[in-house]
Amino acid sequence: MQEALVLAAEAQTRGEVPVGAVVVKDGQIIGRGYNQPISSNDPTAHAEVVAMRDAAARTGNYRLTGCELYVTLEPCVMCAGAIMHARVVRLVYGAADPKTGACGSVVDLFADPKLNHHAAVVRDVLGSECGALLSAFFRQRRQG
């Protein structure tokens, strides 16, 4: 999660919402990403998707079986769907997202028995640090 926080800070320096993500397999980071929908003009360029694209390119496989995804903010519906399709085995996130979180805050897609893949979800890992970064970013935006 520490590396995801570093990536979130990178997103912030680029004027993006500070969210970072890493994909880990066998204890090694194989994919990195940070939010970049504004700079890339791509509404799907959330940190999780960017990190999974990086991991898929590196492994040569769109299925990320045996992988874990660490992200500083609870994934939205789009990202939760991508995580399911990639077959990520475990999702670890920092701060909850009470407005768009799809892992329990607004909806819980990973708990829906009708869906065919269920990643294990670990919540609130370095949640205070992740939340503080986001809060400071939005506070600065409101003041500026």
DSSP file with accessible surface (Angstrom, degrees, kcal/mol):
  #  RESIDUE AA STRUCTURE BP1 BP2  ACC     N-H-->O    O-->H-N    N-H-->O    O-->H-N    TCO  KAPPA ALPHA  PHI   PSI    X-CA   Y-CA   Z-CA
    1    1 A M     >        0   0   30      0, 0.0     4,-2.2     0, 0.0     5,-0.2   0.000 360.0 360.0 360.0 -28.0    0.0    0.0    0.0
    2    2 A Q  H  >  +     0   0  128      1,-0.2     4,-1.8     2,-0.2     5,-0.1   0.909 360.0  48.1 -59.8 -42.7    3.0    2.3    0.6
    3    3 A E  H  > S+     0   0   62      1,-0.2     4,-2.2     2,-0.2    -1,-0.2   0.886 108.4  54.6 -66.3 -36.9    3.8    2.2   -3.2
    4    4 A A  H  > S+     0   0    0      1,-0.2     4,-2.3     2,-0.2    -1,-0.2   0.894 106.7  52.1 -63.0 -37.3    0.2    2.9   -4.0
    5    5 A L  H  X S+     0   0   25     -4,-2.2     4,-2.2     2,-0.2    -1,-0.2   0.898 107.1  52.3 -65.4 -38.8    0.4    6.0   -1.8
    6    6 A V  H  X S+     0   0   88     -4,-1.8     4,-1.7     1,-0.2    -2,-0.2   0.927 111.0  47.4 -61.8 -43.2    3.5    7.1   -3.7
    7    7 A L  H  X S+     0   0   20     -4,-2.2     4,-2.1     1,-0.2    -2,-0.2   0.878 108.0  55.6 -66.8 -36.1    1.6    6.7   -7.0
    8    8 A A  H  X S+     0   0    0     -4,-2.3     4,-2.1     1,-0.2    11,-0.2   0.915 106.0  51.4 -62.0 -41.5   -1.4    8.6   -5.6
    9    9 A A  H  X S+     0   0   42     -4,-2.2     4,-2.0     1,-0.2    -1,-0.2   0.880 106.9  54.4 -63.2 -35.5    0.9   11.5   -4.8
   10   10 A E  H  X S+     0   0   68     -4,-1.7     4,-1.0     2,-0.2    -1,-0.2   0.911 106.0  51.9 -63.5 -42.7    2.2   11.4   -8.4
   11   11 A A  H ><>S+     0   0    0     -4,-2.1     5,-2.5     1,-0.2     3,-0.9   0.929 108.0  52.8 -58.4 -43.3   -1.4   11.7   -9.6
   12   12 A Q  H ><5S+     0   0   49     -4,-2.1     3,-2.1     1,-0.3    -2,-0.2   0.901 102.9  56.0 -61.6 -40.6   -1.9   14.7   -7.4
   13   13 A T  H 3<5S+     0   0  105     -4,-2.0    -1,-0.3     1,-0.3    -2,-0.2   0.763 107.4  51.6 -64.5 -20.8    1.2   16.4   -8.9
   14   14 A R  T <<5S-     0   0  138     -4,-1.0    -1,-0.3    -3,-0.9    -2,-0.2   0.249 124.1-103.6 -97.5   8.6   -0.4   16.0  -12.3
   15   15 A G  T < 5S+     0   0   30     -3,-2.1     2,-0.2     1,-0.3    -3,-0.2   0.611  81.2 127.9  80.9  13.8   -3.7   17.6  -11.2
   16   16 A E  S   <S-     0   0    2     -5,-2.5    -1,-0.3    -6,-0.2    -2,-0.1  -0.643  75.3 -86.0 -98.1 158.3   -5.5   14.3  -10.9
   17   17 A V        -     0   0   37     -2,-0.2     2,-1.7     1,-0.1    18,-0.3  -0.453  55.7-109.4 -59.9 128.6   -7.5   12.9   -7.9
   18   18 A P        +     0   0    0      0, 0.0     2,-0.4     0, 0.0   -10,-0.2  -0.443  66.5 136.7 -74.9  86.6   -4.8   11.3   -5.8
   19   19 A V        -     0   0    4     -2,-1.7    16,-2.1   -11,-0.2     2,-0.3  -0.999  26.4-177.3-128.3 132.8   -5.5    7.6   -6.2
   20   20 A G  E     -A   34   0A   0     -2,-0.4    52,-2.1    14,-0.2     2,-0.3  -0.926   1.8-174.2-128.9 155.9   -2.8    5.0   -6.7
   21   21 A A  E     -AB  33  71A   0     12,-2.8    12,-2.3    -2,-0.3     2,-0.3  -0.995   7.5-167.8-149.4 149.3   -2.8    1.2   -7.3
   22   22 A V  E     -AB  32  70A   3     48,-2.4    48,-2.9    -2,-0.3     2,-0.5  -0.989  15.2-142.4-135.8 146.8   -0.4   -1.7   -7.6
   23   23 A V  E     -AB  31  69A   0      8,-2.5     7,-2.9    -2,-0.3     8,-1.3  -0.935  22.6-164.9-106.0 130.8   -0.9   -5.3   -8.8
   24   24 A V  E     +AB  29  68A  17     44,-3.1    44,-2.8    -2,-0.5     2,-0.4  -0.953  12.6 178.0-122.1 134.8    1.2   -7.8   -6.8
   25   25 A K  E >  S-AB  28  67A  71      3,-2.7     3,-2.1    -2,-0.4    42,-0.1  -0.994  75.5 -10.0-134.6 129.7    1.9  -11.4   -7.7
   26   26 A D  T 3  S-     0   0  145     40,-0.5    -1,-0.1    -2,-0.4     3,-0.1   0.872 129.7 -54.8  52.7  38.7    4.1  -13.7   -5.6
   27   27 A G  T 3  S+     0   0   65      1,-0.2     2,-0.4    -3,-0.0    -1,-0.3   0.475 117.1 108.5  79.4   2.5    5.2  -10.7   -3.5
   28   28 A Q  E <  S-A   25   0A 134     -3,-2.1    -3,-2.7     2,-0.0     2,-0.5  -0.919  72.5-119.8-115.7 138.9    6.4   -8.7   -6.5
   29   29 A I  E     +A   24   0A  55     -2,-0.4    -5,-0.3    -5,-0.2     3,-0.1  -0.622  35.8 167.5 -73.8 123.4    4.8   -5.6   -8.0
   30   30 A I  E     +     0   0A  31     -7,-2.9     2,-0.3    -2,-0.5    28,-0.2   0.421  62.9  33.7-116.2  -4.0    3.9   -6.4  -11.6
   31   31 A G  E     -A   23   0A   0     -8,-1.3    -8,-2.5    23,-0.1     2,-0.3  -0.976  59.4-172.8-154.6 139.3    1.7   -3.4  -12.4
   32   32 A R  E     +A   22   0A  95     -2,-0.3     2,-0.3    18,-0.2   -10,-0.2  -0.978  13.2 158.9-131.1 147.3    1.5    0.2  -11.3
   33   33 A G  E     -A   21   0A   3    -12,-2.3   -12,-2.8    -2,-0.3     2,-0.3  -0.989  16.9-170.1-162.9 155.9   -1.1    2.9  -11.9
   34   34 A Y  E     -A   20   0A  38     -2,-0.3   -14,-0.2   -14,-0.2   -26,-0.1  -0.955  48.0 -74.4-141.6 160.4   -2.4    6.2  -10.8
   35   35 A N        +     0   0   17    -16,-2.1    11,-0.2   -18,-0.3   -19,-0.1  -0.299  56.2 152.2 -55.8 134.4   -5.5    8.2  -11.7
   36   36 A Q     >  +     0   0   47      9,-2.4     4,-1.9     6,-0.2     6,-0.3   0.099  23.5 122.6-153.6  32.6   -5.2    9.9  -15.1
   37   37 A P  H  >>S+     0   0   32      0, 0.0     5,-1.5     0, 0.0     4,-0.6   0.874  82.0  48.0 -66.5 -32.0   -8.6   10.3  -16.7
   38   38 A I  H >45S+     0   0  102      2,-0.2     3,-0.8     3,-0.2    -2,-0.1   0.971 115.5  41.3 -71.2 -52.9   -8.1   14.1  -17.0
   39   39 A S  H 345S+     0   0   71      1,-0.2    -1,-0.2     2,-0.1    -3,-0.0   0.801 123.5  39.2 -69.0 -26.8   -4.7   14.1  -18.6
   40   40 A S  H 3<5S-     0   0   51     -4,-1.9    -1,-0.2     2,-0.2    -2,-0.2   0.450 100.5-129.2-100.4  -1.3   -5.4   11.1  -20.9
   41   41 A N  T <<5 +     0   0  148     -3,-0.8    -3,-0.2    -4,-0.6    -2,-0.1   0.905  68.6 129.0  51.2  44.9   -9.0   12.2  -21.8
   42   42 A D    > < -     0   0   45     -5,-1.5     3,-1.9    -6,-0.3    -1,-0.2  -0.932  50.5-161.2-134.9 107.6  -10.0    8.7  -20.8
   43   43 A P  T 3  S+     0   0  103      0, 0.0    -1,-0.1     0, 0.0     3,-0.1   0.701  94.0  56.1 -64.9 -14.3  -12.9    8.1  -18.4
   44   44 A T  T 3  S+     0   0   47      1,-0.2     2,-1.8    -7,-0.1     5,-0.2   0.459  74.9 104.2 -94.0   1.2  -11.6    4.6  -17.8
   45   45 A A    <   +     0   0    2     -3,-1.9    -9,-2.4     4,-0.1    -1,-0.2  -0.185  45.4 147.7 -83.4  49.3   -8.1    5.6  -16.7
   46   46 A H     >  -     0   0   51     -2,-1.8     4,-2.7   -11,-0.2     5,-0.3  -0.462  63.7-104.9 -75.4 157.9   -8.7    5.0  -13.0
   47   47 A A  H  > S+     0   0    0      1,-0.2     4,-2.6     2,-0.2   -26,-0.2   0.873 119.5  51.4 -53.0 -43.5   -5.7    3.9  -11.0
   48   48 A E  H  > S+     0   0    7      2,-0.2     4,-2.5     1,-0.2    -1,-0.2   0.920 111.8  45.9 -62.8 -45.2   -6.9    0.3  -10.7
   49   49 A V  H  > S+     0   0   15      2,-0.2     4,-2.7     1,-0.2     5,-0.2   0.926 112.8  50.2 -65.7 -42.8   -7.5    0.0  -14.5
   50   50 A V  H  X S+     0   0   26     -4,-2.7     4,-2.3     1,-0.2   -18,-0.2   0.928 112.3  47.8 -61.7 -43.1   -4.2    1.5  -15.3
   51   51 A A  H  X S+     0   0    0     -4,-2.6     4,-2.6    -5,-0.3    -1,-0.2   0.906 112.7  48.1 -65.8 -40.6   -2.4   -0.8  -12.9
   52   52 A M  H  X S+     0   0   13     -4,-2.5     4,-2.8     2,-0.2    -2,-0.2   0.889 110.2  52.1 -69.4 -36.0   -4.2   -3.9  -14.3
   53   53 A R  H  X S+     0   0  120     -4,-2.7     4,-2.4     2,-0.2    -2,-0.2   0.921 110.9  48.5 -61.8 -43.1   -3.4   -2.8  -17.9
   54   54 A D  H  X S+     0   0   44     -4,-2.3     4,-2.3    -5,-0.2    -2,-0.2   0.944 113.5  46.2 -62.3 -46.7    0.3   -2.5  -16.9
   55   55 A A  H  X S+     0   0    0     -4,-2.6     4,-2.3     1,-0.2     6,-0.2   0.910 112.4  50.4 -63.7 -41.6    0.2   -6.0  -15.2
   56   56 A A  H  X>S+     0   0   22     -4,-2.8     4,-1.8     1,-0.2     5,-1.2   0.910 111.0  49.0 -64.5 -40.4   -1.6   -7.6  -18.1
   57   57 A A  H  <5S+     0   0   80     -4,-2.4    -1,-0.2     1,-0.2    -2,-0.2   0.908 112.7  47.9 -64.8 -40.8    0.9   -6.1  -20.6
   58   58 A R  H  <5S+     0   0  154     -4,-2.3    -1,-0.2   -28,-0.2    -2,-0.2   0.846 119.6  37.5 -68.7 -35.8    3.8   -7.3  -18.5
   59   59 A T  H  <5S-     0   0   67     -4,-2.3    -1,-0.2     2,-0.2    -2,-0.2   0.627 101.7-128.6 -91.0 -15.2    2.5  -10.9  -18.1
   60   60 A G  T  <5S+     0   0   70     -4,-1.8     2,-0.3    -5,-0.2    -3,-0.2   0.776  77.3  98.0  72.5  25.6    1.0  -11.2  -21.6
   61   61 A N      < -     0   0   77     -5,-1.2    -2,-0.2    -6,-0.2    -1,-0.2  -0.974  63.8-151.7-149.0 130.4   -2.3  -12.2  -20.1
   62   62 A Y  S    S+     0   0  154     -2,-0.3     2,-0.6    -3,-0.1    -6,-0.1   0.684  83.5  83.1 -75.5 -16.1   -5.5  -10.3  -19.4
   63   63 A R        -     0   0   69     -7,-0.1    24,-0.2     1,-0.1     2,-0.2  -0.784  62.6-166.8 -87.2 126.2   -6.3  -12.7  -16.6
   64   64 A L    >   +     0   0    4     22,-3.5     3,-1.7    -2,-0.6    25,-0.4  -0.339  20.8 170.4-108.5  49.9   -4.5  -11.7  -13.5
   65   65 A T  T 3   +     0   0   76      1,-0.3    23,-0.1    -2,-0.2     3,-0.1  -0.305  66.7  22.0 -63.0 142.0   -5.1  -15.0  -11.6
   66   66 A G  T 3  S+     0   0   46     21,-0.4   -40,-0.5     1,-0.3     2,-0.3   0.532 101.2 123.4  78.1   5.8   -3.1  -15.3   -8.4
   67   67 A C  E <   -B   25   0A   2     -3,-1.7    22,-2.0    20,-0.3    23,-1.2  -0.695  49.1-150.3-102.7 154.8   -2.7  -11.5   -8.2
   68   68 A E  E     -Bc  24  90A  51    -44,-2.8   -44,-3.1    -2,-0.3     2,-0.5  -0.917   8.5-147.6-117.4 146.5   -3.6   -9.0   -5.5
   69   69 A L  E     -Bc  23  91A   0     21,-2.5    23,-3.1    -2,-0.4     2,-0.5  -0.973   8.3-166.4-117.6 125.7   -4.6   -5.4   -6.2
   70   70 A Y  E     +Bc  22  92A  41    -48,-2.9   -48,-2.4    -2,-0.5     2,-0.3  -0.957  15.5 170.4-109.7 127.3   -3.8   -2.7   -3.7
   71   71 A V  E     -Bc  21  93A   0     21,-2.5    23,-1.6    -2,-0.5   -50,-0.2  -0.993  37.0-136.1-141.0 144.7   -5.5    0.7   -4.2
   72   72 A T  E    S+     0   0A   2    -52,-2.1    23,-2.7    -2,-0.3     2,-0.4   0.691  90.3  42.4 -75.8 -17.8   -5.7    3.8   -2.0
   73   73 A L  E    S- c   0  95A  27    -53,-0.3    23,-0.2    21,-0.2     3,-0.1  -0.984  97.0 -95.3-131.9 142.0   -9.5    4.3   -2.5
   74   74 A E        -     0   0    2     21,-2.7    26,-0.1    -2,-0.4    -2,-0.1  -0.260  54.3-107.3 -51.4 128.1  -12.4    1.8   -2.6
   75   75 A P        -     0   0    0      0, 0.0    27,-3.2     0, 0.0    28,-0.2  -0.239  26.9-128.5 -63.0 149.9  -13.0    0.9   -6.2
   76   76 A C     >  -     0   0   21     25,-0.2     4,-2.9    26,-0.1     5,-0.2  -0.234  38.2 -88.7 -82.9 179.6  -16.1    2.2   -8.1
   77   77 A V  H  > S+     0   0   82     23,-0.4     4,-2.5     1,-0.2     5,-0.2   0.911 127.2  51.7 -59.7 -44.4  -18.5    0.0  -10.0
   78   78 A M  H  > S+     0   0   72      1,-0.2     4,-2.1     2,-0.2    -1,-0.2   0.943 113.8  42.9 -59.2 -47.7  -16.4    0.2  -13.2
   79   79 A C  H  > S+     0   0    0      2,-0.2     4,-2.7     1,-0.2    -2,-0.2   0.894 111.2  54.4 -69.5 -38.0  -13.2   -0.8  -11.5
   80   80 A A  H  X S+     0   0    0     -4,-2.9     4,-2.3     1,-0.2    -1,-0.2   0.923 109.1  50.0 -61.0 -40.9  -14.9   -3.5   -9.4
   81   81 A G  H  X S+     0   0   22     -4,-2.5     4,-2.6    -5,-0.2    -2,-0.2   0.918 110.6  48.6 -62.7 -42.7  -16.1   -5.0  -12.7
   82   82 A A  H  X S+     0   0   32     -4,-2.1     4,-2.2     2,-0.2    -1,-0.2   0.900 109.5  53.0 -64.2 -39.6  -12.7   -4.9  -14.2
   83   83 A I  H  X>S+     0   0    0     -4,-2.7     5,-1.8     2,-0.2     4,-0.6   0.919 110.8  47.6 -61.7 -42.3  -11.2   -6.5  -11.1
   84   84 A M  H ><5S+     0   0   12     -4,-2.3     3,-1.1     1,-0.2    -2,-0.2   0.940 111.6  49.2 -63.4 -47.5  -13.8   -9.3  -11.5
   85   85 A H  H 3<5S+     0   0  125     -4,-2.6    -1,-0.2     1,-0.3    -2,-0.2   0.838 109.9  51.6 -64.0 -31.8  -13.1   -9.8  -15.2
   86   86 A A  H 3<5S-     0   0    9     -4,-2.2   -22,-3.5    -5,-0.2    -1,-0.3   0.604 108.3-128.3 -78.2 -12.3   -9.3   -9.9  -14.6
   87   87 A R  T <<5 -     0   0   58     -3,-1.1   -21,-0.4    -4,-0.6   -20,-0.3   0.821  36.5-178.2  66.8  33.9   -9.9  -12.6  -11.9
   88   88 A V      < -     0   0    0     -5,-1.8    -1,-0.2     1,-0.1   -20,-0.2  -0.438  18.6-150.0 -60.6 134.9   -7.9  -10.8   -9.2
   89   89 A V  S    S+     0   0   75    -22,-2.0    31,-2.4   -25,-0.4     2,-0.4   0.827  72.5  20.8 -83.3 -30.8   -7.9  -13.0   -6.2
   90   90 A R  E     -cd  68 120A  79    -23,-1.2   -21,-2.5    29,-0.3     2,-0.5  -0.996  59.2-160.4-145.9 135.6   -7.7  -10.3   -3.5
   91   91 A L  E     -cd  69 121A   0     29,-3.3    31,-2.8    -2,-0.4     2,-0.5  -0.960   9.0-174.2-113.7 129.6   -8.4   -6.6   -3.3
   92   92 A V  E     +cd  70 122A   2    -23,-3.1   -21,-2.5    -2,-0.5     2,-0.3  -0.992  10.9 177.9-123.6 123.0   -6.9   -4.5   -0.6
   93   93 A Y  E     -c   71   0A   8     29,-2.4    32,-2.1    -2,-0.5   -21,-0.2  -0.918  22.3-153.0-128.8 159.2   -8.0   -0.8   -0.3
   94   94 A G  E    S+     0   0A   0    -23,-1.6    30,-0.6    -2,-0.3    33,-0.3   0.913  72.2  28.9 -89.0 -83.7   -7.3    2.1    2.0
   95   95 A A  E    S-c   73   0A  10    -23,-2.7   -21,-2.7    31,-0.2    -1,-0.2  -0.609  75.5-123.6 -89.1 140.3  -10.0    4.7    2.2
   96   96 A A        -     0   0   56     -2,-0.3    -1,-0.1   -23,-0.2    -2,-0.0  -0.443  16.4-140.7 -72.3 153.7  -13.7    4.0    1.9
   97   97 A D     >  -     0   0   25    -22,-0.1     4,-2.3    -2,-0.1     3,-0.2  -0.873  15.1-173.9-120.1  97.8  -15.6    5.9   -0.8
   98   98 A P  T  4 S+     0   0  104      0, 0.0    -1,-0.1     0, 0.0    -2,-0.0   0.583  82.8  47.5 -70.3  -7.2  -19.1    6.8    0.6
   99   99 A K  T  4 S+     0   0  176      7,-0.0    -2,-0.0     0, 0.0     0, 0.0   0.789 133.7   1.9-101.4 -35.9  -20.2    8.3   -2.8
  100  100 A T  T  4 S+     0   0   74     -3,-0.2   -23,-0.4   -26,-0.1     2,-0.1   0.328  83.6 140.1-135.8   8.3  -19.1    5.7   -5.4
  101  101 A G     <> -     0   0    0     -4,-2.3     5,-2.1   -25,-0.1     6,-1.6  -0.357  27.6-172.2 -65.3 129.1  -17.6    2.8   -3.5
  102  102 A A  T   5S+     0   0    0    -27,-3.2     7,-2.2     4,-0.2     8,-0.5   0.113  72.3  72.6-107.8  19.9  -18.6   -0.6   -4.9
  103  103 A C  B   5S-E  108   0B   0      5,-0.2     5,-0.3   -28,-0.2    -1,-0.2  -0.037 129.7 -50.6-122.7  26.8  -17.1   -2.8   -2.2
  104  104 A G  T   5S+     0   0   42      3,-3.2     4,-0.2    -3,-0.3    -2,-0.1   0.079 118.8  86.7 132.8 -25.4  -19.6   -2.0    0.6
  105  105 A S  T   5S-     0   0   50      2,-0.3    -3,-0.2    -8,-0.1     3,-0.1   0.949 118.4  -5.4 -73.7 -48.1  -19.9    1.7    0.9
  106  106 A V  S   <S-     0   0   81     -5,-2.1     2,-0.3     1,-0.6    -4,-0.2   0.753 142.1  -7.4-109.1 -51.9  -22.7    2.2   -1.7
  107  107 A V        -     0   0   62     -6,-1.6    -3,-3.2    -7,-0.0    -1,-0.6  -0.895  60.3-137.2-135.0 167.0  -23.0   -1.3   -3.2
  108  108 A D  B >   +E  103   0B  56     -5,-0.3     3,-1.1    -2,-0.3     4,-0.4  -0.755  24.3 170.8-130.2  86.2  -21.0   -4.5   -2.6
  109  109 A L  G >  S+     0   0   37     -7,-2.2     3,-1.1    -2,-0.4     6,-0.2   0.831  77.3  60.5 -64.6 -30.8  -20.4   -6.2   -5.9
  110  110 A F  G 3  S+     0   0   11     -8,-0.5    -1,-0.2     1,-0.2    -7,-0.1   0.661 104.4  50.4 -74.4 -12.6  -18.0   -8.7   -4.5
  111  111 A A  G <  S+     0   0   64     -3,-1.1    -1,-0.2     7,-0.0    -2,-0.2   0.472  81.5 110.4 -99.0  -3.5  -20.7  -10.0   -2.1
  112  112 A D    X   -     0   0   49     -3,-1.1     3,-1.5    -4,-0.4    -3,-0.0  -0.617  56.2-157.4 -77.8 114.6  -23.3  -10.5   -4.9
  113  113 A P  T 3  S+     0   0  114      0, 0.0    -1,-0.2     0, 0.0    -4,-0.0   0.687  87.0  67.7 -67.9 -14.9  -23.8  -14.2   -5.3
  114  114 A K  T 3  S+     0   0  184      2,-0.0     2,-0.2    -3,-0.0    -2,-0.1   0.715  84.4  85.9 -76.2 -20.4  -25.1  -13.7   -8.8
  115  115 A L  S <  S-     0   0   58     -3,-1.5     3,-0.0    -6,-0.2     0, 0.0  -0.574  78.2-134.9 -84.5 149.6  -21.7  -12.6  -10.1
  116  116 A N  S    S+     0   0  119     -2,-0.2     2,-0.4     1,-0.1    -1,-0.1   0.538  81.8  46.1 -88.2  -7.8  -19.3  -15.2  -11.2
  117  117 A H        -     0   0   33      2,-0.0     2,-0.5     0, 0.0    -1,-0.1  -0.997  58.3-172.1-136.7 136.4  -16.0  -14.1   -9.5
  118  118 A H        -     0   0   84     -2,-0.4     2,-0.2   -34,-0.1    -8,-0.1  -0.929   8.1-159.2-131.2 105.3  -15.5  -12.9   -6.0
  119  119 A A        -     0   0    7     -2,-0.5   -29,-0.3     1,-0.1     2,-0.2  -0.575  31.6-109.2 -74.6 145.2  -12.2  -11.4   -4.9
  120  120 A A  E     -d   90   0A  57    -31,-2.4   -29,-3.3    -2,-0.2     2,-0.5  -0.573  37.8-145.0 -69.1 139.0  -11.5  -11.4   -1.2
  121  121 A V  E     -d   91   0A  30     -2,-0.2     2,-0.5   -31,-0.2   -29,-0.2  -0.947  17.4-171.6-117.4 128.0  -11.7   -7.8    0.0
  122  122 A V  E     -d   92   0A  51    -31,-2.8   -29,-2.4    -2,-0.5     3,-0.3  -0.984  18.5-159.9-116.4 123.3   -9.6   -6.3    2.8
  123  123 A R        +     0   0  109     -2,-0.5   -29,-0.2   -31,-0.2   -28,-0.1  -0.666  55.4  19.6-105.5 157.4  -10.7   -2.8    3.8
  124  124 A D    >   +     0   0  115    -30,-0.6     3,-0.7    -2,-0.2     2,-0.7   0.802  62.9 162.5  62.8  38.3   -9.1    0.1    5.6
  125  125 A V  T 3  S-     0   0   48    -32,-2.1    -1,-0.2    -3,-0.3     5,-0.1  -0.814  86.8 -14.2 -88.6 115.7   -5.4   -0.7    5.1
  126  126 A L  T 3> S+     0   0   49     -2,-0.7     4,-2.6   -32,-0.1    -1,-0.3   0.831  94.7 157.3  55.4  33.9   -3.6    2.6    5.8
  127  127 A G  H <>  +     0   0    9     -3,-0.7     4,-2.8   -33,-0.3     5,-0.2   0.856  64.2  53.1 -57.1 -39.7   -7.1    4.1    5.5
  128  128 A S  H  > S+     0   0   96     -4,-0.2     4,-2.5     2,-0.2    -1,-0.2   0.934 111.9  45.0 -63.5 -44.8   -6.2    7.2    7.5
  129  129 A E  H  > S+     0   0   96      2,-0.2     4,-1.8     1,-0.2    -2,-0.2   0.925 115.8  46.5 -65.6 -43.9   -3.2    8.0    5.3
  130  130 A C  H  X S+     0   0    1     -4,-2.6     4,-1.8     1,-0.2    -2,-0.2   0.928 114.8  47.0 -64.5 -44.5   -5.1    7.4    2.1
  131  131 A G  H  X S+     0   0   20     -4,-2.8     4,-3.0    -5,-0.2    -2,-0.2   0.882 108.6  55.1 -65.4 -37.9   -8.1    9.4    3.3
  132  132 A A  H  X S+     0   0   58     -4,-2.5     4,-2.6    -5,-0.2     5,-0.2   0.896 105.9  52.0 -64.4 -39.4   -6.0   12.3    4.5
  133  133 A L  H  X S+     0   0   39     -4,-1.8     4,-1.9     2,-0.2    -1,-0.2   0.938 113.5  44.0 -61.9 -45.3   -4.3   12.6    1.0
  134  134 A L  H  X S+     0   0   17     -4,-1.8     4,-2.4     2,-0.2     5,-0.2   0.926 113.2  50.9 -65.9 -44.6   -7.8   12.7   -0.6
  135  135 A S  H  X S+     0   0   65     -4,-3.0     4,-2.6     1,-0.2     5,-0.2   0.919 110.6  48.7 -60.9 -44.1   -9.2   15.2    1.9
  136  136 A A  H  X S+     0   0   38     -4,-2.6     4,-2.4    -5,-0.2    -1,-0.2   0.904 110.2  52.6 -63.9 -40.1   -6.3   17.5    1.6
  137  137 A F  H  X S+     0   0    8     -4,-1.9     4,-2.1    -5,-0.2    -2,-0.2   0.949 113.7  41.4 -60.9 -48.9   -6.6   17.4   -2.2
  138  138 A F  H  X S+     0   0   82     -4,-2.4     4,-2.2     2,-0.2    -2,-0.2   0.864 112.5  54.7 -72.5 -32.1  -10.3   18.3   -2.2
  139  139 A R  H  X S+     0   0  120     -4,-2.6     4,-1.9    -5,-0.2    -1,-0.2   0.940 109.9  47.6 -62.9 -44.1   -9.8   20.9    0.5
  140  140 A Q  H  X S+     0   0  119     -4,-2.4     4,-1.8     1,-0.2    -2,-0.2   0.903 110.3  52.5 -63.5 -40.2   -7.2   22.6   -1.6
  141  141 A R  H  < S+     0   0  127     -4,-2.1    -1,-0.2     1,-0.2    -2,-0.2   0.900 109.0  49.1 -62.4 -42.1   -9.4   22.5   -4.7
  142  142 A R  H  < S+     0   0  182     -4,-2.2    -1,-0.2     1,-0.2    -2,-0.2   0.854 115.0  45.0 -67.2 -33.7  -12.3   24.1   -2.8
  143  143 A Q  H  <        0   0  156     -4,-1.9    -1,-0.2    -5,-0.2    -2,-0.2   0.742 360.0 360.0 -79.9 -26.8  -10.0   26.9   -1.6
  144  144 A G     <        0   0  100     -4,-1.8    -3,-0.2    -5,-0.2    -2,-0.1   0.683 360.0 360.0 -92.9 360.0   -8.3   27.5   -4.9
